[in-house]
Amino acid sequence: MKAPKNRRVFAIGQAAITPLGATAEATWRRAVANEAGFRELSRCSVGSRTIVGEVPDRDSTGYAFDTPRERHNWGAAYVLETIAVCQDALLDAKLSMGDDVGPRTACLMGSAINGADCLRQAFLRFQSVGANGVSPFLLPNICANVPAGKAGCVLGFTGPIFSPQGACASGNHAIAIGARMLRDGDADFAVVGGVEMPLVPEIVLGFANMNATFKLRPTDRAAANPGQASRPFSIDRRGFVLAEAAAAVVLAAEDAVAAHGLKPIAEIAGIGWTSDAHHFTRPHQTTIVRAIREALADAEIDAAAIGSVNAHGTSTPAGDAVEVACLREIFGARLPHIPITANKSQVGHSLGAAAAVEAVLSILALQHQTVLPTLNYLPDPALAGADFVPASRPHRHEFVLSNSFGFGGTNCCLIFRGV
């Protein structure tokens, strides 16, 4: 086995569609204005008022692949959204596929739910029509790596493609694995991120029935303002707001950036990943702390260099408390001086896409030297002694730590460096 090249890896482009906007730029504008993108569920009915994060309709006219026939065949919404966000990210990076670039470009797009919407329709069609009602496209629609493969068909890359399955940490796993591939020389470029379109009745109700998501009560402050439903680290936090989203980052090895005249926007400085061997949903302080420390060691910095934290911050009582305990252990007396942003307070929890959205927003925050808010925060005495940013503000920082944890006890923490 050949020796790794040990190349530095940079982000050179990015794209996103979130409940705040159909582009990364639109999402940033509303995020920095301290807005949230929540409303009552309209994709389906679940028998009660349910607040979610729905993405706006994407203008399909800019995407030649997005035709009525393709929408009919590819009924799993994450397929075409993957192609769209990959196309947008490559355009943002100003990276064109050709005989030299295409074979050296990988694509890793994570998802937790994959094509559950298409599978649901197949069940319904089988019940109502019979065997011939099941689409011959069903299996490709629910196969996790196919969206990246379809993106390759449209966009012209032929490097490795697959879908990291790390539950709610999938987006960070995609970035981490892609960065390692480029560092070692397996590819020169990688389109990495996550896409999730989970708003189907069974998924919505499944999370609700396990008491993971926010349930609206008539007296709750979100009853009059849905934007207040997600409130990480707040004393009245009561579960996450389920959301749709798609996000992709284009990575490039250092020598490829120079060779193609590209412009880096951030560096993937450190990666730390662990598993809990503790519980299938409850986060575990010991192994999360180890993941953060591994990311710091990989970046060859100490905790004092971290200028802000993009928290996993789901707005669950137990999850937020464990994350704060981890940050206290890492940063000690310095914790009150480190801004902590929880993007899920504005865009909700998009499962396999969440970490990718947070990566895009972390990079934008570094570019703008700003920290985004942990919206809707009301102090919790049990979590006192931390700077949960109540509103976006200017903040000079070089390194941001982005945490992501997933069902099954998977943890992936990244450190981005501004350039």
C-alpha positions in Angstrom: 0.0 0.0 0.0 1.5 3.3 -1.1 2.3 6.0 1.5 -0.2 8.8 2.0 0.6 12.2 0.4 -0.3 14.1 3.6 -1.8 16.9 1.7 -3.8 19.8 3.3 -7.4 19.9 2.3 -9.5 23.0 1.7 -13.1 23.9 1.0 -13.4 25.8 -2.3 -17.2 26.0 -2.8 -20.5 25.2 -1.1 -24.2 25.2 -1.5 -27.3 24.6 0.6 -31.1 24.6 0.6 -32.6 25.0 4.0 -35.8 26.1 5.6 -34.3 29.6 5.6 -33.7 29.7 1.9 -33.1 28.0 -1.4 -29.4 28.9 -1.5 -26.5 29.2 0.9 -26.5 32.9 0.5 -30.2 33.3 1.2 -29.9 31.0 4.2 -27.0 33.2 5.5 -28.9 36.4 5.0 -31.8 35.3 7.1 -29.7 33.5 9.7 -27.5 36.5 10.3 -30.8 38.5 10.7 -31.7 36.2 13.6 -34.7 34.6 11.8 -36.0 31.0 12.0 -37.4 29.0 9.1 -40.3 27.1 10.8 -43.9 26.7 10.0 -46.7 24.2 10.4 -46.3 20.9 8.5 -47.8 21.2 5.0 -46.2 18.2 3.2 -48.6 15.7 4.8 -51.1 15.4 7.6 -50.3 13.7 10.9 -53.5 14.5 12.8 -52.2 17.4 14.9 -50.5 20.7 14.6 -46.8 20.0 14.0 -44.1 22.6 13.5 -41.3 21.6 11.1 -38.7 23.1 8.8 -39.8 22.9 5.2 -37.4 24.0 2.4 -38.7 26.5 -0.2 -39.5 25.2 -3.7 -36.3 25.3 -5.8 -36.6 27.0 -9.2 -36.1 24.0 -11.4 -35.5 26.1 -14.6 -31.8 26.3 -13.8 -31.4 22.5 -13.7 -31.5 20.8 -17.1 -31.8 17.4 -15.4 -35.0 18.4 -13.5 -37.7 17.3 -15.9 -41.3 16.0 -15.3 -40.1 12.6 -16.4 -37.2 12.5 -14.0 -39.5 13.7 -11.2 -41.8 10.8 -12.0 -39.1 8.2 -12.0 -37.2 9.6 -9.1 -39.9 9.9 -6.5 -37.5 10.0 -3.6 -37.0 13.7 -3.2 -33.5 13.4 -2.0 -32.3 12.2 -5.4 -32.8 15.3 -7.4 -32.0 17.6 -4.5 -28.6 15.9 -4.3 -27.9 16.5 -7.9 -29.0 20.2 -7.5 -26.9 20.9 -4.5 -23.9 19.2 -6.0 -24.3 21.2 -9.2 -24.6 24.5 -7.2 -21.6 23.7 -5.1 -19.4 23.0 -8.1 -20.5 26.2 -9.7 -19.7 28.1 -6.5 -16.3 26.5 -6.5 -15.8 27.3 -10.2 -14.7 23.8 -10.8 -15.4 22.3 -14.2 -15.3 18.6 -14.9 -13.0 17.5 -17.7 -10.7 14.7 -18.6 -8.3 15.7 -15.9 -10.8 16.7 -13.1 -13.7 14.2 -13.5 -11.8 11.0 -12.8 -10.2 12.7 -9.7 -13.4 13.9 -8.2 -15.3 11.9 -5.5 -18.8 12.4 -4.2 -19.9 11.4 -0.7 -23.5 12.5 0.3 -24.9 11.2 3.5 -28.5 10.6 4.5 -30.2 9.0 7.4 -33.7 8.3 6.0 -32.7 7.9 2.3 -35.7 7.3 0.1 -38.4 6.7 2.8 -40.9 8.8 0.9 -40.6 6.7 -2.2 -40.8 3.4 -0.2 -44.0 4.7 1.5 -45.6 5.4 -1.9 -44.6 1.9 -3.0 -46.4 0.4 0.0 -49.5 2.5 -0.7 -49.5 1.6 -4.4 -49.1 -2.1 -3.7 -52.1 -2.0 -1.3 -54.3 0.0 -3.8 -53.2 -1.3 -7.2 -51.3 -4.5 -6.6 -47.9 -5.8 -7.7 -47.8 -3.8 -10.9 -48.2 -0.6 -8.9 -44.7 -0.9 -7.5 -42.3 1.3 -9.5 -39.4 -0.5 -11.2 -37.4 2.5 -10.0 -38.2 1.7 -6.3 -34.9 0.0 -5.5 -32.6 2.7 -7.1 -34.6 5.4 -5.3 -33.9 3.9 -1.8 -30.3 2.9 -2.5 -28.2 5.3 -0.5 -25.3 5.8 -3.0 -27.5 6.3 -6.1 -28.1 10.1 -5.6 -24.3 10.6 -5.8 -24.2 8.2 -8.8 -27.0 10.2 -10.5 -25.1 13.4 -9.8 -22.0 11.9 -11.5 -24.1 11.1 -14.6 -25.3 14.7 -14.8 -22.1 16.5 -13.7 -19.4 14.2 -15.1 -17.3 13.1 -12.2 -16.1 9.4 -12.0 -14.2 9.2 -8.7 -15.5 7.1 -5.8 -19.1 7.6 -4.8 -20.9 6.4 -1.7 -23.2 7.5 1.2 -21.7 7.7 4.7 -24.5 6.4 7.0 -23.8 8.0 10.3 -27.3 9.0 11.2 -27.4 12.6 12.3 -23.6 12.8 12.0 -23.6 11.7 8.3 -22.8 15.1 6.9 -19.6 15.4 9.1 -18.7 11.9 8.3 -18.9 12.7 4.6 -16.6 15.7 5.0 -14.2 13.8 7.1 -13.9 10.8 4.8 -13.7 13.0 1.8 -10.9 15.0 3.4 -9.0 11.8 4.3 -9.3 10.6 0.7 -7.8 13.8 -0.6 -5.1 14.0 2.0 -4.0 10.5 1.1 -4.1 11.0 -2.7 -7.1 8.8 -3.6 -8.8 11.8 -5.2 -8.0 15.5 -5.8 -11.5 16.9 -5.3 -14.6 15.7 -3.4 -18.2 16.9 -3.3 -19.4 16.1 0.2 -22.4 16.7 2.4 -25.8 15.4 3.1 -29.4 15.5 2.0 -32.6 14.7 3.9 -36.3 14.9 3.0 -37.9 13.2 6.0 -41.3 14.9 6.2 -43.5 11.8 5.7 -46.2 10.8 8.2 -44.5 7.7 9.6 -41.1 9.5 10.1 -42.7 12.5 11.7 -44.8 10.3 14.0 -42.0 8.0 14.8 -39.8 10.8 16.2 -42.8 12.3 18.0 -43.7 8.9 19.6 -40.2 8.5 20.9 -40.4 12.0 22.5 -37.5 13.3 20.4 -39.3 16.1 18.6 -41.1 19.3 19.8 -44.8 18.8 20.5 -46.9 22.0 20.3 -49.0 22.9 23.3 -51.6 25.6 23.3 -49.8 27.6 26.0 -46.3 27.2 24.5 -44.5 30.3 23.2 -44.3 28.7 19.8 -48.1 28.5 19.5 -48.2 32.1 18.4 -44.7 32.1 16.8 -43.5 28.8 15.2 -40.1 30.3 15.0 -39.6 29.8 18.7 -40.2 26.0 18.6 -36.5 25.1 18.5 -34.6 26.5 21.5 -31.3 24.6 22.2 -29.8 25.0 25.7 -32.9 26.9 26.8 -34.6 26.1 30.1 -37.8 25.3 28.3 -36.3 23.1 25.5 -38.6 20.2 24.6 -37.2 18.4 21.6 -35.9 19.2 18.1 -37.8 20.5 15.1 -37.6 18.0 12.2 -36.5 19.6 9.0 -35.7 19.1 5.4 -32.3 20.3 4.0 -29.5 19.7 1.5 -25.9 20.9 1.7 -22.7 20.2 -0.1 -19.1 21.4 0.2 -16.5 21.0 -2.5 -13.1 19.9 -1.1 -9.8 20.2 -2.9 -6.3 19.0 -2.1 -3.7 21.8 -1.6 -1.8 21.1 -4.8 -5.0 20.8 -6.9 -6.1 24.2 -5.6 -2.9 25.7 -6.9 -2.8 23.8 -10.2 -6.3 24.8 -11.2 -6.2 28.4 -9.9 -9.0 27.9 -7.4 -9.7 29.9 -4.3 -9.9 28.2 -0.9 -12.6 29.5 1.5 -11.7 27.4 4.6 -9.4 24.5 5.6 -10.5 21.2 7.0 -8.1 21.4 9.9 -9.0 18.6 12.3 -11.2 15.4 12.4 -12.2 13.4 15.5 -14.6 10.5 15.5 -15.7 7.9 18.0 -18.6 5.7 19.0 -20.2 5.5 22.4 -20.9 1.8 23.1 -23.4 3.2 25.6 -26.9 3.7 24.3 -28.7 3.9 20.9 -30.0 7.4 21.4 -28.4 9.0 24.5 -25.1 10.8 24.0 -22.1 9.8 26.1 -19.8 12.4 27.6 -16.6 10.2 27.7 -16.5 9.3 24.0 -17.7 12.7 22.8 -14.9 14.4 24.7 -12.5 12.0 23.2 -13.8 12.9 19.7 -13.2 16.6 20.4 -9.8 15.9 21.7 -8.9 13.8 18.6 -10.0 16.7 16.4 -7.8 19.1 18.3 -4.9 16.7 18.1 -5.4 16.2 14.4 -5.5 20.0 13.9 -2.3 20.2 16.0 -3.8 22.9 18.2 -5.0 23.1 21.8 -8.4 24.1 23.0 -7.3 27.7 23.6 -7.2 28.1 19.8 -10.9 27.4 19.2 -12.7 30.7 18.6 -16.3 29.5 18.5 -18.3 26.3 18.7 -21.0 25.2 16.3 -22.9 22.9 18.7 -24.9 19.8 17.8 -27.5 21.5 20.0 -30.7 19.6 19.2 -32.9 21.3 21.8 -33.5 18.0 23.8 -33.2 18.2 27.6 -30.6 15.4 27.9 -28.7 15.9 24.7 -28.0 19.6 25.3 -26.9 19.0 28.9 -24.4 16.3 27.9 -22.9 18.5 25.2 -22.4 21.4 27.6 -20.8 19.0 30.1 -18.4 18.0 27.3 -17.6 21.6 26.5 -16.9 22.4 30.1 -14.5 19.4 30.3 -12.7 20.6 27.1 -12.5 24.3 27.7 -12.7 24.6 31.5 -12.6 28.2 32.8 -12.4 29.6 29.2 -15.9 28.3 28.3 -17.7 31.6 29.1 -15.5 33.3 26.5 -16.3 31.0 23.6 -19.5 31.8 21.6 -21.7 28.7 21.1 -24.0 28.7 18.1 -26.8 26.2 17.6 -27.9 26.4 14.0 -30.8 24.0 14.7 -32.5 26.9 16.5 -32.9 28.5 13.0 -33.0 25.6 10.5 -34.2 22.7 12.6 -32.7 19.2 12.7 -32.3 17.7 9.2 -30.8 14.4 10.4 -28.2 13.3 7.8 -28.0 16.8 6.3 -27.7 18.7 9.5 -24.0 18.5 9.9 -23.4 19.5 6.3 -25.7 22.6 6.7 -23.8 23.4 9.9 -20.5 23.1 8.0 -21.7 25.5 5.4 -22.8 28.0 8.0 -19.6 27.6 10.0 -17.5 28.4 6.9 -19.7 31.4 6.1 -19.3 32.5 9.7 -15.5 32.3 9.3 -15.6 34.2 6.0 -17.8 37.0 7.5 -16.0 36.9 11.0 -19.4 36.6 12.6 -21.1 34.2 14.9 -24.7 33.1 14.3 -27.2 32.9 17.2 -28.6 30.2 19.4 -32.1 31.6 18.8 -34.9 31.6 21.4 -32.5 31.1 24.3 -33.8 31.5 27.9 -31.2 30.8 30.5 -31.1 27.4 32.2 -29.3 27.6 35.6 -28.1 24.0 35.1 -26.2 25.1 31.9 -24.9 28.4 33.3 -21.5 29.7 32.5 -21.6 29.5 28.7 -22.0 32.1 25.9 -25.1 31.0 24.0 -25.2 33.7 21.5 -28.6 35.4 21.8 -28.2 37.3 18.5 -25.6 37.2 15.6 -22.6 39.5 16.2 -19.2 40.2 14.7 -16.5 37.9 16.2 -12.9 37.5 15.1 -11.9 33.9 15.1 -9.7 31.5 13.1 -10.9 28.1 14.2 -14.4 26.8 14.7 -15.3 23.4 16.3 -18.4 21.8 14.8 -19.9 18.9 16.7 -22.2 16.2 15.4 -23.7 13.2 17.1 -26.0 10.5 15.8 -28.3 7.6 16.8 -26.3 4.5 17.4 -23.8 6.4 19.4 -21.7 7.9 16.5 -19.8 11.1 17.0 -17.9 13.2 14.4 -16.3 16.5 15.4 -14.6 18.8 12.8 -12.4 21.8 13.1 -12.5 24.4 10.3 -9.9 27.1 9.9 -10.5 30.4 8.2 -8.2 31.3 5.3 
